[in-house]
Amino acid sequence: NLQLTLTQAPPSSEILVFTDASVKDTELKSAVEAMIQITKSTVTFLLTNSISLRSQQNVSLSRLLSQSDIQLYRDLSHISGGQTIEVT
């Protein structure tokens, strides 16, 4: 959980999140954004099985990240000065 990581990590940490999981706690977005700003941490997401990579992969749609998931990851990385990278 990113929120827990932010509370445990030293200030100005660079956090890398590797995931193929959909967002489970969207209601925590504001709290996570606040923690990012308070800790001055940089968060970079490396996403696999994203919907934009659908044509390149043989995975069912149910396992793909939705556009709203990808956008939330992008929003969080943007506010922190990090990146969202989609990988195969």
ZATI-942064 format. One line per field, with one value per atom (N, C-alpha, C): residue in one letter; atom name; y, x, z. Coordinates in steps of 0.02 Angstrom, whole numbers. Layout:
nutor <- c(A|...)
vonu <- c(CA|...)
c2 <- c(Y|...)
c1 <- c(X|...)
c3 <- c(Z|...)
***
This chain:
nutor <- c(N|N|N|L|L|L|Q|Q|Q|L|L|L|T|T|T|L|L|L|T|T|T|Q|Q|Q|A|A|A|P|P|P|P|P|P|S|S|S|S|S|S|E|E|E|I|I|I|L|L|L|V|V|V|F|F|F|T|T|T|D|D|D|A|A|A|S|S|S|V|V|V|K|K|K|D|D|D|T|T|T|E|E|E|L|L|L|K|K|K|S|S|S|A|A|A|V|V|V|E|E|E|A|A|A|M|M|M|I|I|I|Q|Q|Q|I|I|I|T|T|T|K|K|K|S|S|S|T|T|T|V|V|V|T|T|T|F|F|F|L|L|L|L|L|L|T|T|T|N|N|N|S|S|S|I|I|I|S|S|S|L|L|L|R|R|R|S|S|S|Q|Q|Q|Q|Q|Q|N|N|N|V|V|V|S|S|S|L|L|L|S|S|S|R|R|R|L|L|L|L|L|L|S|S|S|Q|Q|Q|S|S|S|D|D|D|I|I|I|Q|Q|Q|L|L|L|Y|Y|Y|R|R|R|D|D|D|L|L|L|S|S|S|H|H|H|I|I|I|S|S|S|G|G|G|G|G|G|Q|Q|Q|T|T|T|I|I|I|E|E|E|V|V|V|T|T|T)
vonu <- c(N|CA|C|N|CA|C|N|CA|C|N|CA|C|N|CA|C|N|CA|C|N|CA|C|N|CA|C|N|CA|C|N|CA|C|N|CA|C|N|CA|C|N|CA|C|N|CA|C|N|CA|C|N|CA|C|N|CA|C|N|CA|C|N|CA|C|N|CA|C|N|CA|C|N|CA|C|N|CA|C|N|CA|C|N|CA|C|N|CA|C|N|CA|C|N|CA|C|N|CA|C|N|CA|C|N|CA|C|N|CA|C|N|CA|C|N|CA|C|N|CA|C|N|CA|C|N|CA|C|N|CA|C|N|CA|C|N|CA|C|N|CA|C|N|CA|C|N|CA|C|N|CA|C|N|CA|C|N|CA|C|N|CA|C|N|CA|C|N|CA|C|N|CA|C|N|CA|C|N|CA|C|N|CA|C|N|CA|C|N|CA|C|N|CA|C|N|CA|C|N|CA|C|N|CA|C|N|CA|C|N|CA|C|N|CA|C|N|CA|C|N|CA|C|N|CA|C|N|CA|C|N|CA|C|N|CA|C|N|CA|C|N|CA|C|N|CA|C|N|CA|C|N|CA|C|N|CA|C|N|CA|C|N|CA|C|N|CA|C|N|CA|C|N|CA|C|N|CA|C|N|CA|C|N|CA|C|N|CA|C|N|CA|C|N|CA|C|N|CA|C|N|CA|C|N|CA|C)
c2 <- c(-59|0|62|106|165|211|218|262|239|175|147|159|147|159|231|277|348|366|333|348|318|264|230|254|281|300|367|375|439|495|558|613|613|638|644|576|524|458|453|410|392|323|319|257|230|167|133|83|87|41|0|-65|-112|-145|-138|-168|-185|-237|-252|-252|-226|-227|-163|-172|-114|-77|-15|25|0|-12|-40|12|65|114|184|194|259|316|301|353|381|347|369|416|431|471|537|574|639|631|579|567|550|509|490|551|593|654|699|705|745|717|651|619|630|626|639|709|758|827|838|809|816|786|726|691|712|750|771|710|656|594|594|558|549|478|471|405|391|335|313|245|240|177|143|78|37|-11|0|-37|-91|-151|-204|-221|-253|-271|-211|-155|-96|-103|-71|-77|-50|-1|26|-22|-73|-124|-187|-184|-242|-278|-242|-275|-313|-297|-330|-390|-403|-455|-503|-564|-615|-623|-572|-576|-556|-583|-567|-496|-465|-396|-388|-440|-434|-424|-442|-434|-369|-330|-269|-211|-164|-103|-61|-29|14|82|121|189|231|222|261|242|178|156|189|185|214|289|323|395|411|372|383|375|323|314|373|397|455|517|527|586|585|527|523|532|503|511|584|615|684|731|724|768|761|702|690|707|720|732|668|613|548|535|472|452|392|381|319|287|228|193|128|118|57|10|-50|-99|-163|-200|-266|-319)
c1 <- c(42|0|44|33|74|70|11|4|48|49|91|165|184|253|274|230|246|254|216|223|286|312|371|437|433|494|521|587|617|594|596|578|619|590|623|644|605|619|599|632|611|580|515|478|459|476|458|403|348|292|285|296|286|219|172|106|71|29|-19|-89|-93|-156|-196|-261|-305|-303|-325|-327|-384|-368|-418|-449|-412|-436|-436|-477|-477|-495|-532|-552|-493|-436|-376|-332|-353|-311|-290|-336|-319|-270|-279|-233|-163|-160|-95|-62|-100|-72|-43|-80|-56|9|12|73|132|119|172|200|155|177|212|187|218|288|295|359|406|380|420|451|413|436|417|457|445|420|363|335|332|361|359|324|276|239|262|275|288|229|187|125|132|109|105|31|15|-54|-100|-75|-118|-161|-218|-265|-237|-192|-163|-115|-94|-49|-88|-154|-197|-180|-170|-159|-93|-47|18|20|-33|-31|-88|-79|-131|-158|-190|-220|-294|-334|-405|-416|-469|-485|-495|-518|-530|-466|-409|-345|-310|-338|-305|-324|-278|-293|-341|-388|-435|-402|-433|-408|-410|-461|-465|-409|-391|-334|-270|-259|-198|-196|-253|-254|-239|-264|-249|-174|-144|-72|-35|-57|-25|-32|-91|-101|-54|-48|-5|69|89|160|173|125|134|142|99|102|168|199|261|323|314|371|399|362|383|353|352|328|282|242|204|227|254|283|244|220|184|232|239|286|250|279|250|282)
c3 <- c(0|0|0|-48|-56|4|32|90|148|161|214|198|136|115|127|110|120|194|238|309|339|308|334|302|242|206|231|227|246|198|220|176|112|59|-7|-35|-20|-47|-120|-156|-224|-218|-234|-226|-295|-307|-369|-353|-390|-381|-445|-440|-495|-484|-531|-520|-585|-579|-632|-601|-540|-502|-513|-513|-517|-450|-451|-391|-346|-283|-238|-191|-175|-126|-157|-207|-241|-194|-141|-94|-54|-58|-22|-64|-125|-170|-138|-108|-78|-21|20|76|50|-3|-31|-62|-97|-126|-71|-16|40|69|76|102|55|-10|-59|-50|-42|-34|32|85|151|152|124|126|70|21|-37|-73|-74|-106|-180|-219|-290|-300|-335|-346|-421|-441|-510|-513|-558|-567|-630|-626|-685|-690|-741|-749|-802|-785|-834|-844|-899|-915|-919|-943|-950|-1012|-1012|-1067|-1132|-1128|-1189|-1222|-1185|-1213|-1234|-1231|-1243|-1308|-1362|-1426|-1428|-1383|-1382|-1336|-1298|-1248|-1257|-1233|-1233|-1162|-1137|-1071|-1077|-1033|-1035|-1013|-1038|-1020|-945|-911|-839|-800|-829|-795|-812|-858|-879|-834|-828|-790|-831|-798|-832|-845|-889|-903|-839|-797|-735|-687|-685|-643|-668|-733|-762|-749|-755|-743|-670|-624|-553|-540|-568|-561|-591|-649|-681|-638|-609|-566|-506|-474|-415|-434|-489|-509|-528|-563|-584|-525|-475|-416|-379|-385|-349|-391|-455|-499|-527|-519|-545|-614|-633|-698|-692|-743|-751|-815|-809|-867|-877|-938|-954|-990|-963|-990|-1008|-1054|-1073|-1031)
***
